[in-house]
């Protein structure tokens, strides 16, 4: 399934940004979390880097860089992971547990 949730990034449709993300293969946002898969066939694992900064997921491979908006507050970044196999880079961001906050009564 290509683009399970096309409003995922928070600003318009991901389909509007497709020319910028030609290597983007799929985005799945389900009850487990967010899975973003990139087709990086021909790229060596040692030449790939995945980073986050503020609300940006940045994938660098060779001399190319792809940046994607993600609302990281919804995801458990401590348990995030990335795998590279058969030319596909899969970045997995598990959903964060609900945050509870006690409100002080005055």
Legacy VTK file of the C-alpha trace (Angstrom):
# vtk DataFile Version 3.0
C-alpha trace
ASCII
DATASET POLYDATA
POINTS 106 float
0.000 0.000 0.000
1.459 3.320 -1.024
0.775 6.281 1.266
-1.517 4.804 3.904
-2.132 8.256 5.385
-1.568 11.058 2.889
-2.152 13.801 5.516
0.519 12.321 7.793
2.996 15.165 7.699
0.582 17.766 9.020
0.753 20.246 6.139
-1.332 19.285 3.104
-0.921 16.041 1.261
2.299 14.069 0.981
1.389 13.567 -2.663
2.017 17.314 -3.158
5.658 16.763 -2.210
6.255 13.614 -4.260
8.774 15.109 -6.742
11.043 16.022 -3.788
10.819 12.480 -2.407
11.293 10.277 -5.464
13.056 7.648 -3.358
10.121 7.478 -0.914
8.501 4.082 -1.260
5.843 3.981 1.443
4.540 5.645 4.567
2.434 3.659 7.003
0.931 5.294 10.080
-0.950 2.723 12.129
-1.696 1.877 15.757
1.906 0.656 16.255
3.556 3.818 14.962
5.091 5.277 11.841
7.051 3.275 9.267
8.751 5.155 6.427
10.477 3.128 3.711
12.910 4.532 1.148
14.141 2.768 -1.988
17.908 3.291 -1.939
18.894 0.458 -4.293
22.571 0.536 -5.173
23.531 2.477 -2.041
25.905 0.864 0.446
24.766 0.716 4.075
27.898 2.603 5.187
26.884 5.539 2.937
23.475 6.027 4.615
22.762 8.256 7.584
19.443 8.842 9.386
19.092 11.843 11.706
16.376 13.838 13.420
16.380 17.554 14.158
13.366 19.290 15.644
10.488 17.986 13.452
12.637 16.802 10.549
13.620 13.257 9.624
16.761 13.536 7.474
18.061 10.680 5.333
21.405 11.173 3.618
22.709 8.648 1.093
25.691 9.245 -1.126
25.510 12.914 -2.127
21.715 13.119 -1.785
19.599 14.229 1.182
15.882 13.814 1.823
14.161 15.726 4.632
10.649 14.937 5.786
8.430 16.647 8.368
7.332 14.394 11.247
5.612 15.378 14.508
8.063 13.538 16.777
5.996 14.280 19.906
3.690 11.422 18.827
6.502 8.860 18.703
8.843 7.075 21.131
12.167 8.285 19.739
14.219 6.332 22.303
12.953 3.097 20.740
13.108 4.204 17.097
15.133 2.112 14.674
16.227 1.820 11.071
17.000 -1.243 8.950
18.598 -1.507 5.517
18.054 -4.665 3.516
17.857 -5.438 -0.215
18.052 -1.734 -1.141
15.212 -0.668 1.173
15.776 1.607 4.160
12.979 1.247 6.716
12.728 3.803 9.532
10.444 2.707 12.383
9.089 5.176 14.954
6.919 3.419 17.559
3.959 5.380 18.954
4.654 7.080 22.255
2.580 5.989 25.229
-0.110 8.489 26.189
1.218 11.215 28.461
-0.704 11.863 31.625
-0.281 14.991 33.593
-1.723 15.628 37.010
-3.336 19.034 37.349
-3.006 20.711 40.707
-6.272 21.894 42.205
-5.996 25.238 44.009
LINES 1 107
106 0 1 2 3 4 5 6 7 8 9 10 11 12 13 14 15 16 17 18 19 20 21 22 23 24 25 26 27 28 29 30 31 32 33 34 35 36 37 38 39 40 41 42 43 44 45 46 47 48 49 50 51 52 53 54 55 56 57 58 59 60 61 62 63 64 65 66 67 68 69 70 71 72 73 74 75 76 77 78 79 80 81 82 83 84 85 86 87 88 89 90 91 92 93 94 95 96 97 98 99 100 101 102 103 104 105
